[in-house]
Amino acid sequence: MCAVRLADASNLRESGLADLPLRAPDGHMFPLGRVATLTPVTGQPEISRDNLQPMVAVTARIENRGMGAAVADVQKVLAQSGMLPPGVSYELGAFISSNNSPLRA
């Protein structure tokens, strides 16, 4: 899971999330919808917050590689200057399905 905090997270809709701009390692920008399948989940409306800040949780499946290598790649990309706009922060975590215990990266 990758949690992304955006200043306008409470106003973000599914179409806006698919259009969320990401920066590739080579610097070009592309929308999240190009590399992720967004699946709406029904349930109680809820605004997720972390330390009183609106939060959007983004999850991904890692296949055919180790979690440590995948986390290192994500951290390397996100650490690049200008990768995240001002006011946006992130926190990486993981969920292991074999024993359902959360991990922090």
BAKOL-757816 format. One record per atom (N, C-alpha, C, O): residue number from 1; atom name; chain; x, y, z. Coordinates in steps of 0.1 Angstrom, whole numbers, plus 5000, padded with zeros to 4 digits. Layout:
(atom NUM 'CA' 'A' (X Y Z)) ...
END
This chain:
(atom 1 'N' 'A' (5008 4988 5000)) (atom 1 'CA' 'A' (5000 5000 5000)) (atom 1 'C' 'A' (5009 5012 5000)) (atom 1 'O' 'A' (5019 5013 5006)) (atom 2 'N' 'A' (5004 5022 4993)) (atom 2 'CA' 'A' (5011 5035 4993)) (atom 2 'C' 'A' (5001 5046 4996)) (atom 2 'O' 'A' (4991 5048 4988)) (atom 3 'N' 'A' (5002 5052 5007)) (atom 3 'CA' 'A' (4993 5063 5011)) (atom 3 'C' 'A' (4998 5076 5006)) (atom 3 'O' 'A' (5009 5080 5007)) (atom 4 'N' 'A' (4989 5084 4999)) (atom 4 'CA' 'A' (4992 5097 4994)) (atom 4 'C' 'A' (4984 5107 5000)) (atom 4 'O' 'A' (4972 5106 5001)) (atom 5 'N' 'A' (4990 5118 5006)) (atom 5 'CA' 'A' (4982 5128 5012)) (atom 5 'C' 'A' (4982 5140 5002)) (atom 5 'O' 'A' (4992 5146 4998)) (atom 6 'N' 'A' (4970 5144 4999)) (atom 6 'CA' 'A' (4968 5156 4990)) (atom 6 'C' 'A' (4960 5167 4997)) (atom 6 'O' 'A' (4951 5164 5006)) (atom 7 'N' 'A' (4963 5179 4994)) (atom 7 'CA' 'A' (4956 5190 5000)) (atom 7 'C' 'A' (4941 5189 4998)) (atom 7 'O' 'A' (4933 5193 5007)) (atom 8 'N' 'A' (4937 5185 4986)) (atom 8 'CA' 'A' (4922 5185 4982)) (atom 8 'C' 'A' (4917 5170 4982)) (atom 8 'O' 'A' (4908 5168 4974)) (atom 9 'N' 'A' (4922 5162 4990)) (atom 9 'CA' 'A' (4918 5147 4990)) (atom 9 'C' 'A' (4903 5146 4992)) (atom 9 'O' 'A' (4897 5136 4986)) (atom 10 'N' 'A' (4897 5154 5000)) (atom 10 'CA' 'A' (4883 5152 5003)) (atom 10 'C' 'A' (4874 5155 4991)) (atom 10 'O' 'A' (4862 5151 4990)) (atom 11 'N' 'A' (4879 5163 4981)) (atom 11 'CA' 'A' (4872 5166 4969)) (atom 11 'C' 'A' (4875 5157 4957)) (atom 11 'O' 'A' (4870 5159 4947)) (atom 12 'N' 'A' (4884 5148 4959)) (atom 12 'CA' 'A' (4889 5139 4949)) (atom 12 'C' 'A' (4878 5128 4946)) (atom 12 'O' 'A' (4873 5121 4955)) (atom 13 'N' 'A' (4875 5127 4933)) (atom 13 'CA' 'A' (4866 5117 4928)) (atom 13 'C' 'A' (4873 5106 4920)) (atom 13 'O' 'A' (4885 5108 4917)) (atom 14 'N' 'A' (4866 5095 4916)) (atom 14 'CA' 'A' (4873 5084 4909)) (atom 14 'C' 'A' (4880 5089 4896)) (atom 14 'O' 'A' (4891 5085 4894)) (atom 15 'N' 'A' (4873 5097 4889)) (atom 15 'CA' 'A' (4879 5102 4876)) (atom 15 'C' 'A' (4891 5111 4879)) (atom 15 'O' 'A' (4901 5111 4872)) (atom 16 'N' 'A' (4891 5119 4890)) (atom 16 'CA' 'A' (4902 5127 4894)) (atom 16 'C' 'A' (4914 5119 4898)) (atom 16 'O' 'A' (4925 5122 4896)) (atom 17 'N' 'A' (4911 5107 4905)) (atom 17 'CA' 'A' (4922 5099 4910)) (atom 17 'C' 'A' (4929 5092 4898)) (atom 17 'O' 'A' (4941 5091 4897)) (atom 18 'N' 'A' (4921 5088 4888)) (atom 18 'CA' 'A' (4927 5082 4876)) (atom 18 'C' 'A' (4936 5092 4868)) (atom 18 'O' 'A' (4945 5088 4861)) (atom 19 'N' 'A' (4932 5105 4869)) (atom 19 'CA' 'A' (4940 5115 4863)) (atom 19 'C' 'A' (4951 5121 4871)) (atom 19 'O' 'A' (4959 5129 4867)) (atom 20 'N' 'A' (4953 5115 4883)) (atom 20 'CA' 'A' (4964 5120 4892)) (atom 20 'C' 'A' (4977 5119 4885)) (atom 20 'O' 'A' (4981 5108 4881)) (atom 21 'N' 'A' (4985 5129 4884)) (atom 21 'CA' 'A' (4997 5129 4876)) (atom 21 'C' 'A' (5008 5122 4884)) (atom 21 'O' 'A' (5010 5125 4896)) (atom 22 'N' 'A' (5015 5113 4877)) (atom 22 'CA' 'A' (5027 5107 4883)) (atom 22 'C' 'A' (5039 5111 4874)) (atom 22 'O' 'A' (5038 5113 4862)) (atom 23 'N' 'A' (5051 5111 4880)) (atom 23 'CA' 'A' (5063 5114 4873)) (atom 23 'C' 'A' (5071 5101 4872)) (atom 23 'O' 'A' (5074 5095 4882)) (atom 24 'N' 'A' (5075 5097 4859)) (atom 24 'CA' 'A' (5083 5085 4857)) (atom 24 'C' 'A' (5097 5088 4860)) (atom 24 'O' 'A' (5101 5100 4861)) (atom 25 'N' 'A' (5105 5078 4862)) (atom 25 'CA' 'A' (5120 5081 4865)) (atom 25 'C' 'A' (5127 5089 4855)) (atom 25 'O' 'A' (5136 5096 4858)) (atom 26 'N' 'A' (5122 5089 4842)) (atom 26 'CA' 'A' (5129 5097 4832)) (atom 26 'C' 'A' (5123 5111 4832)) (atom 26 'O' 'A' (5128 5119 4824)) (atom 27 'N' 'A' (5114 5114 4841)) (atom 27 'CA' 'A' (5109 5128 4842)) (atom 27 'C' 'A' (5095 5131 4835)) (atom 27 'O' 'A' (5089 5141 4838)) (atom 28 'N' 'A' (5091 5122 4826)) (atom 28 'CA' 'A' (5078 5125 4819)) (atom 28 'C' 'A' (5066 5122 4828)) (atom 28 'O' 'A' (5067 5113 4837)) (atom 29 'N' 'A' (5056 5129 4826)) (atom 29 'CA' 'A' (5044 5128 4835)) (atom 29 'C' 'A' (5033 5119 4828)) (atom 29 'O' 'A' (5032 5119 4816)) (atom 30 'N' 'A' (5026 5111 4836)) (atom 30 'CA' 'A' (5015 5103 4830)) (atom 30 'C' 'A' (5005 5101 4841)) (atom 30 'O' 'A' (5008 5102 4853)) (atom 31 'N' 'A' (4992 5098 4837)) (atom 31 'CA' 'A' (4981 5097 4847)) (atom 31 'C' 'A' (4982 5083 4854)) (atom 31 'O' 'A' (4986 5073 4848)) (atom 32 'N' 'A' (4978 5083 4867)) (atom 32 'CA' 'A' (4978 5070 4874)) (atom 32 'C' 'A' (4970 5059 4867)) (atom 32 'O' 'A' (4973 5048 4868)) (atom 33 'N' 'A' (4959 5063 4860)) (atom 33 'CA' 'A' (4950 5054 4853)) (atom 33 'C' 'A' (4957 5046 4843)) (atom 33 'O' 'A' (4953 5035 4838)) (atom 34 'N' 'A' (4969 5051 4838)) (atom 34 'CA' 'A' (4977 5043 4828)) (atom 34 'C' 'A' (4983 5031 4834)) (atom 34 'O' 'A' (4986 5021 4826)) (atom 35 'N' 'A' (4987 5031 4847)) (atom 35 'CA' 'A' (4994 5020 4852)) (atom 35 'C' 'A' (4986 5013 4864)) (atom 35 'O' 'A' (4991 5003 4869)) (atom 36 'N' 'A' (4974 5017 4867)) (atom 36 'CA' 'A' (4966 5011 4877)) (atom 36 'C' 'A' (4952 5009 4873)) (atom 36 'O' 'A' (4946 5017 4865)) (atom 37 'N' 'A' (4946 4999 4878)) (atom 37 'CA' 'A' (4932 4996 4876)) (atom 37 'C' 'A' (4925 5001 4889)) (atom 37 'O' 'A' (4928 4996 4900)) (atom 38 'N' 'A' (4916 5011 4887)) (atom 38 'CA' 'A' (4908 5016 4899)) (atom 38 'C' 'A' (4895 5008 4901)) (atom 38 'O' 'A' (4888 5007 4891)) (atom 39 'N' 'A' (4893 5003 4912)) (atom 39 'CA' 'A' (4881 4995 4915)) (atom 39 'C' 'A' (4874 5002 4927)) (atom 39 'O' 'A' (4878 5002 4938)) (atom 40 'N' 'A' (4862 5008 4923)) (atom 40 'CA' 'A' (4854 5014 4934)) (atom 40 'C' 'A' (4849 5003 4944)) (atom 40 'O' 'A' (4846 4992 4940)) (atom 41 'N' 'A' (4849 5006 4957)) (atom 41 'CA' 'A' (4845 4997 4967)) (atom 41 'C' 'A' (4833 5004 4974)) (atom 41 'O' 'A' (4835 5016 4979)) (atom 42 'N' 'A' (4822 4997 4976)) (atom 42 'CA' 'A' (4811 5004 4982)) (atom 42 'C' 'A' (4812 5002 4997)) (atom 42 'O' 'A' (4818 4992 5002)) (atom 43 'N' 'A' (4806 5010 5005)) (atom 43 'CA' 'A' (4807 5010 5019)) (atom 43 'C' 'A' (4803 5023 5025)) (atom 43 'O' 'A' (4798 5032 5018)) (atom 44 'N' 'A' (4804 5025 5038)) (atom 44 'CA' 'A' (4801 5037 5044)) (atom 44 'C' 'A' (4810 5048 5039)) (atom 44 'O' 'A' (4822 5046 5038)) (atom 45 'N' 'A' (4805 5060 5036)) (atom 45 'CA' 'A' (4813 5071 5032)) (atom 45 'C' 'A' (4822 5075 5044)) (atom 45 'O' 'A' (4818 5076 5055)) (atom 46 'N' 'A' (4835 5077 5041)) (atom 46 'CA' 'A' (4844 5079 5052)) (atom 46 'C' 'A' (4855 5088 5046)) (atom 46 'O' 'A' (4861 5085 5036)) (atom 47 'N' 'A' (4859 5098 5054)) (atom 47 'CA' 'A' (4871 5106 5050)) (atom 47 'C' 'A' (4882 5101 5059)) (atom 47 'O' 'A' (4882 5102 5071)) (atom 48 'N' 'A' (4892 5095 5052)) (atom 48 'CA' 'A' (4904 5090 5060)) (atom 48 'C' 'A' (4913 5101 5063)) (atom 48 'O' 'A' (4915 5110 5055)) (atom 49 'N' 'A' (4918 5101 5075)) (atom 49 'CA' 'A' (4927 5112 5080)) (atom 49 'C' 'A' (4938 5106 5087)) (atom 49 'O' 'A' (4937 5095 5093)) (atom 50 'N' 'A' (4950 5112 5086)) (atom 50 'CA' 'A' (4962 5108 5093)) (atom 50 'C' 'A' (4967 5121 5099)) (atom 50 'O' 'A' (4971 5130 5092)) (atom 51 'N' 'A' (4968 5121 5113)) (atom 51 'CA' 'A' (4973 5133 5119)) (atom 51 'C' 'A' (4965 5146 5115)) (atom 51 'O' 'A' (4971 5156 5113)) (atom 52 'N' 'A' (4952 5144 5114)) (atom 52 'CA' 'A' (4942 5154 5110)) (atom 52 'C' 'A' (4943 5159 5095)) (atom 52 'O' 'A' (4936 5168 5091)) (atom 53 'N' 'A' (4951 5152 5088)) (atom 53 'CA' 'A' (4953 5156 5073)) (atom 53 'C' 'A' (4945 5146 5065)) (atom 53 'O' 'A' (4946 5134 5068)) (atom 54 'N' 'A' (4938 5150 5055)) (atom 54 'CA' 'A' (4931 5141 5046)) (atom 54 'C' 'A' (4941 5131 5039)) (atom 54 'O' 'A' (4952 5135 5036)) (atom 55 'N' 'A' (4937 5119 5038)) (atom 55 'CA' 'A' (4946 5109 5033)) (atom 55 'C' 'A' (4939 5100 5022)) (atom 55 'O' 'A' (4927 5096 5024)) (atom 56 'N' 'A' (4946 5097 5012)) (atom 56 'CA' 'A' (4941 5087 5002)) (atom 56 'C' 'A' (4950 5075 5002)) (atom 56 'O' 'A' (4962 5077 5000)) (atom 57 'N' 'A' (4945 5063 5004)) (atom 57 'CA' 'A' (4953 5051 5004)) (atom 57 'C' 'A' (4953 5046 4989)) (atom 57 'O' 'A' (4943 5044 4983)) (atom 58 'N' 'A' (4965 5042 4985)) (atom 58 'CA' 'A' (4967 5037 4971)) (atom 58 'C' 'A' (4974 5023 4974)) (atom 58 'O' 'A' (4984 5022 4980)) (atom 59 'N' 'A' (4968 5013 4968)) (atom 59 'CA' 'A' (4974 4999 4970)) (atom 59 'C' 'A' (4979 4994 4957)) (atom 59 'O' 'A' (4974 4998 4946)) (atom 60 'N' 'A' (4988 4984 4957)) (atom 60 'CA' 'A' (4993 4978 4945)) (atom 60 'C' 'A' (4997 4964 4949)) (atom 60 'O' 'A' (5000 4960 4960)) (atom 61 'N' 'A' (4997 4955 4939)) (atom 61 'CA' 'A' (5001 4941 4940)) (atom 61 'C' 'A' (5015 4940 4935)) (atom 61 'O' 'A' (5018 4945 4924)) (atom 62 'N' 'A' (5024 4934 4942)) (atom 62 'CA' 'A' (5038 4932 4938)) (atom 62 'C' 'A' (5039 4917 4934)) (atom 62 'O' 'A' (5036 4908 4942)) (atom 63 'N' 'A' (5043 4915 4922)) (atom 63 'CA' 'A' (5044 4901 4917)) (atom 63 'C' 'A' (5058 4899 4911)) (atom 63 'O' 'A' (5063 4908 4904)) (atom 64 'N' 'A' (5063 4887 4912)) (atom 64 'CA' 'A' (5076 4883 4906)) (atom 64 'C' 'A' (5088 4891 4910)) (atom 64 'O' 'A' (5097 4892 4903)) (atom 65 'N' 'A' (5087 4897 4922)) (atom 65 'CA' 'A' (5099 4903 4928)) (atom 65 'C' 'A' (5098 4905 4943)) (atom 65 'O' 'A' (5087 4904 4948)) (atom 66 'N' 'A' (5109 4907 4950)) (atom 66 'CA' 'A' (5108 4908 4964)) (atom 66 'C' 'A' (5103 4922 4968)) (atom 66 'O' 'A' (5104 4932 4961)) (atom 67 'N' 'A' (5096 4922 4980)) (atom 67 'CA' 'A' (5091 4934 4985)) (atom 67 'C' 'A' (5101 4945 4988)) (atom 67 'O' 'A' (5099 4957 4985)) (atom 68 'N' 'A' (5113 4941 4994)) (atom 68 'CA' 'A' (5123 4950 4996)) (atom 68 'C' 'A' (5128 4957 4984)) (atom 68 'O' 'A' (5130 4969 4984)) (atom 69 'N' 'A' (5130 4950 4973)) (atom 69 'CA' 'A' (5134 4956 4960)) (atom 69 'C' 'A' (5123 4966 4955)) (atom 69 'O' 'A' (5127 4977 4950)) (atom 70 'N' 'A' (5111 4962 4956)) (atom 70 'CA' 'A' (5100 4971 4951)) (atom 70 'C' 'A' (5099 4983 4960)) (atom 70 'O' 'A' (5098 4994 4954)) (atom 71 'N' 'A' (5100 4982 4973)) (atom 71 'CA' 'A' (5100 4994 4982)) (atom 71 'C' 'A' (5111 5003 4979)) (atom 71 'O' 'A' (5110 5015 4978)) (atom 72 'N' 'A' (5123 4997 4977)) (atom 72 'CA' 'A' (5135 5005 4974)) (atom 72 'C' 'A' (5133 5013 4961)) (atom 72 'O' 'A' (5137 5025 4960)) (atom 73 'N' 'A' (5128 5007 4951)) (atom 73 'CA' 'A' (5125 5014 4938)) (atom 73 'C' 'A' (5115 5025 4940)) (atom 73 'O' 'A' (5117 5036 4934)) (atom 74 'N' 'A' (5105 5023 4947)) (atom 74 'CA' 'A' (5095 5033 4950)) (atom 74 'C' 'A' (5101 5045 4957)) (atom 74 'O' 'A' (5099 5057 4954)) (atom 75 'N' 'A' (5109 5042 4968)) (atom 75 'CA' 'A' (5115 5053 4975)) (atom 75 'C' 'A' (5125 5061 4967)) (atom 75 'O' 'A' (5126 5073 4968)) (atom 76 'N' 'A' (5132 5054 4958)) (atom 76 'CA' 'A' (5142 5061 4950)) (atom 76 'C' 'A' (5135 5070 4940)) (atom 76 'O' 'A' (5139 5082 4938)) (atom 77 'N' 'A' (5124 5066 4934)) (atom 77 'CA' 'A' (5116 5074 4925)) (atom 77 'C' 'A' (5110 5086 4932)) (atom 77 'O' 'A' (5111 5098 4928)) (atom 78 'N' 'A' (5104 5084 4944)) (atom 78 'CA' 'A' (5097 5094 4951)) (atom 78 'C' 'A' (5107 5104 4957)) (atom 78 'O' 'A' (5103 5116 4960)) (atom 79 'N' 'A' (5119 5101 4959)) (atom 79 'CA' 'A' (5129 5110 4965)) (atom 79 'C' 'A' (5135 5120 4955)) (atom 79 'O' 'A' (5142 5129 4959)) (atom 80 'N' 'A' (5132 5118 4942)) (atom 80 'CA' 'A' (5137 5127 4932)) (atom 80 'C' 'A' (5131 5140 4934)) (atom 80 'O' 'A' (5119 5142 4937)) (atom 81 'N' 'A' (5139 5151 4932)) (atom 81 'CA' 'A' (5134 5164 4933)) (atom 81 'C' 'A' (5123 5167 4923)) (atom 81 'O' 'A' (5123 5164 4911)) (atom 82 'N' 'A' (5112 5173 4928)) (atom 82 'CA' 'A' (5101 5177 4920)) (atom 82 'C' 'A' (5091 5165 4917)) (atom 82 'O' 'A' (5081 5167 4910)) (atom 83 'N' 'A' (5094 5153 4923)) (atom 83 'CA' 'A' (5085 5142 4920)) (atom 83 'C' 'A' (5071 5144 4926)) (atom 83 'O' 'A' (5061 5141 4920)) (atom 84 'N' 'A' (5070 5150 4938)) (atom 84 'CA' 'A' (5058 5153 4945)) (atom 84 'C' 'A' (5056 5168 4946)) (atom 84 'O' 'A' (5065 5175 4949)) (atom 85 'N' 'A' (5044 5172 4943)) (atom 85 'CA' 'A' (5042 5187 4945)) (atom 85 'C' 'A' (5042 5191 4959)) (atom 85 'O' 'A' (5041 5183 4968)) (atom 86 'N' 'A' (5044 5204 4962)) (atom 86 'CA' 'A' (5045 5209 4976)) (atom 86 'C' 'A' (5032 5205 4983)) (atom 86 'O' 'A' (5021 5206 4977)) (atom 87 'N' 'A' (5033 5201 4995)) (atom 87 'CA' 'A' (5021 5198 5004)) (atom 87 'C' 'A' (5017 5183 5003)) (atom 87 'O' 'A' (5008 5179 5010)) (atom 88 'N' 'A' (5023 5176 4994)) (atom 88 'CA' 'A' (5020 5162 4992)) (atom 88 'C' 'A' (5031 5153 4999)) (atom 88 'O' 'A' (5043 5155 4996)) (atom 89 'N' 'A' (5027 5144 5008)) (atom 89 'CA' 'A' (5036 5135 5014)) (atom 89 'C' 'A' (5032 5121 5012)) (atom 89 'O' 'A' (5020 5119 5008)) (atom 90 'N' 'A' (5040 5111 5016)) (atom 90 'CA' 'A' (5036 5097 5014)) (atom 90 'C' 'A' (5042 5089 5025)) (atom 90 'O' 'A' (5051 5093 5032)) (atom 91 'N' 'A' (5036 5078 5027)) (atom 91 'CA' 'A' (5041 5068 5037)) (atom 91 'C' 'A' (5039 5054 5030)) (atom 91 'O' 'A' (5028 5051 5025)) (atom 92 'N' 'A' (5049 5046 5030)) (atom 92 'CA' 'A' (5048 5033 5025)) (atom 92 'C' 'A' (5046 5022 5036)) (atom 92 'O' 'A' (5051 5023 5047)) (atom 93 'N' 'A' (5038 5013 5032)) (atom 93 'CA' 'A' (5035 5002 5041)) (atom 93 'C' 'A' (5032 4989 5033)) (atom 93 'O' 'A' (5032 4990 5021)) (atom 94 'N' 'A' (5030 4978 5040)) (atom 94 'CA' 'A' (5028 4966 5032)) (atom 94 'C' 'A' (5018 4957 5041)) (atom 94 'O' 'A' (5017 4959 5053)) (atom 95 'N' 'A' (5011 4948 5034)) (atom 95 'CA' 'A' (5002 4939 5040)) (atom 95 'C' 'A' (5005 4925 5035)) (atom 95 'O' 'A' (5004 4923 5023)) (atom 96 'N' 'A' (5009 4916 5043)) (atom 96 'CA' 'A' (5012 4903 5039)) (atom 96 'C' 'A' (5000 4894 5040)) (atom 96 'O' 'A' (4994 4893 5051)) (atom 97 'N' 'A' (4995 4888 5029)) (atom 97 'CA' 'A' (4983 4880 5030)) (atom 97 'C' 'A' (4984 4867 5036)) (atom 97 'O' 'A' (4974 4861 5041)) (atom 98 'N' 'A' (4996 4861 5038)) (atom 98 'CA' 'A' (4998 4848 5043)) (atom 98 'C' 'A' (4994 4848 5058)) (atom 98 'O' 'A' (4988 4838 5063)) (atom 99 'N' 'A' (4997 4858 5066)) (atom 99 'CA' 'A' (4993 4858 5080)) (atom 99 'C' 'A' (4986 4871 5084)) (atom 99 'O' 'A' (4983 4873 5095)) (atom 100 'N' 'A' (4982 4879 5074)) (atom 100 'CA' 'A' (4975 4891 5076)) (atom 100 'C' 'A' (4981 4901 5086)) (atom 100 'O' 'A' (4974 4908 5093)) (atom 101 'N' 'A' (4994 4901 5087)) (atom 101 'CA' 'A' (5000 4911 5096)) (atom 101 'C' 'A' (5006 4922 5088)) (atom 101 'O' 'A' (5013 4920 5078)) (atom 102 'N' 'A' (5004 4935 5092)) (atom 102 'CA' 'A' (5009 4946 5085)) (atom 102 'C' 'A' (5024 4948 5088)) (atom 102 'O' 'A' (5029 4945 5099)) (atom 103 'N' 'A' (5031 4954 5078)) (atom 103 'CA' 'A' (5045 4957 5079)) (atom 103 'C' 'A' (5046 4972 5076)) (atom 103 'O' 'A' (5038 4977 5069)) (atom 104 'N' 'A' (5057 4978 5081)) (atom 104 'CA' 'A' (5060 4992 5077)) (atom 104 'C' 'A' (5073 4992 5070)) (atom 104 'O' 'A' (5083 4985 5074)) (atom 105 'N' 'A' (5074 5000 5059)) (atom 105 'CA' 'A' (5087 5000 5052)) (atom 105 'C' 'A' (5095 5012 5057)) (atom 105 'O' 'A' (5106 5015 5052)) 
END
